[in-house]
């Protein structure tokens, strides 16, 4: 991954600082599973996440769609959150509208009980 980032950086018109951070993160840890937890990249995100949120806000206020940036921002927020809020919301919706079961992160297995009803449904 570090080599790929270096290739992009060498051919990029902008020569973005971000590509250097990507190359450095994978150079330091080739087995890195997610850039968000990379040493220098984490600091870069923390330093700039508010700017990203402000950019999205301004773009949306102006009526300019920025779906990739907004999705990236939402992904970063979700992955850096101590709780998996979107997963909890999905599970609550499934339970309320049909009790379809859930995936247990602790047991690494699905828990599906066909025909079961959540305790709050009568």
N, C-alpha and C positions, 0 to 999 in steps of 0.2 A: 504494500500500500504506500509506503514511503516513496518508492521509486515512481509510482504512478503520480503521486502529488507533485514530485519534482519535475516530471515531464510536463504536466499541465502548467506548472509555474513557469517553466522555461518558454513555453509557447503562448502564454497568456499575455494579451495586450496590456492589461491592467497590472499584471504581476502582483496580484493581491497578497497582502500580508497573511491572510487566512490560509493560503496554500502552503506557506512556510510553516505555519503552526501545525497543519495536518501532517506535513512531511516530518517535522520534528517529533510529533507525538508517536507516529508509527516507527520512526527511526529509533526512538528510545525504548519502545515496547512493541515489537512486531506482532505480538499476540493480542494487542489491545482490541477488546470487543466493541467498545463504543468510545468515540472521540470525547464525549461529554466527561468521561472520567480520566482523560489524559491530563497529565500534570499541568502543562502550560495552557492547554485548550480550556480547561476548567476555569482558570483565571480570566482568560479572554472572554468567555461567556459571561461570567459574573460581572466583568467590567462593562460589557456592552449590551446586556439583555434589556436594560431599560431603554436604550436607544432603539433597539429593534421594536419594542412595544410602542414607542412613540412614533416610529416610522409607519407601523401598521395603522395606528390610530389616525394619523394625518392622511394616509392614503385612503382609508375607508371614509373619512369625513369628506374628502374631495370626490368620493365616488369612484375611486380607482381600485379595481380588484387586485389584490396581491396574494393569491391563494397559496403559492409555494412558500412565501415568506411567513404567512400566517400559520400554515401547517407546521413549518419548521419551528416557529415560536411555541406553538401549542405542544409539539413533541418535546421540546426542551423543558418546558414547564412541567409536563407530565412525568418525564423521566427523572427530573430532579426533585420531585415532590416526595415527601416521606410516606405519603399514602397514594394509592392508585385510584384517585377520585373518579376518573372516567370509567374504570373497570367496576367500581362500586355502583356507579349510576346504572351501567348496563346490567349488572346483576340484579339490582333492585327492580329495574323495568321488567326483566325476564321473570323474576319471582312474582311480581304483581300481576303481570299479564299472562301468566301461564305456568309458572313453576317449572321451567325447563331444566333447571339444575345449574351447576357452576363448576369451574375448574379450580381446584385447590392448589395454591402455590406451595403450601407446606407439604402436601402429600404427592404433588405432581400427578394428580389424577382427576378425572372427571367424576362428579357426583351427580348422577341423573336419577331422578325418582319419578318415572312416568305416572301420571295420574295423581301425584301428590299435590297438596295445596299448601300454600304458606300459612302459618298459624293465624295470621290476621284476616284470612278470607274465610267466609262461612259458607 
